[in-house]
């Protein structure tokens, strides 16, 4: 019978430290392999800044943006998107898509009218599902959108720097569509995709 009374119960400390650091490095590498593709190609966090999307989105709210959907589908009217501001691509904005490529958008007398190939005489945009009653879209705008150009507006029309001010939004500037409001927890929501 072998006498184990003189053997230490654990491996020597040098090996334990090396094994511990190998384990940590493995966990970090595996995490990076999972997190980096998800963060840069699938979803992205975004914090709302300012009042331009009130009452639907408030300053300081934490959103998760779906980046993958627009790789397979085109943005649609009414989508709330995050994009790189065309005048300074280092800034990110959140707005609602109003006009689609090839359409003419006209704002006159507080009414948004859309003209497209199916509605040559135009149709008044019904926005009551996301704009509170009595909210008016100010401005006198008439613009024809080119291929891969969008017209976007903030929901808080009186406090929004949007396509009425700086023009069309190129499709290439769109980061993704709002997907989840994660914070504050009292306003948690998953938005229809």
Helices and strands as residue ranges (DSSP letters): H 13-37, I 38-42, E 43-47, E 62-66, G 69-71, E 80-84, E 92-99, E 104-108, E 111-116, E 119-124, E 141-144, E 149-153, G 157-159, H 163-166, E 169-170, G 171-173, E 174-183, G 185-187, E 189-190
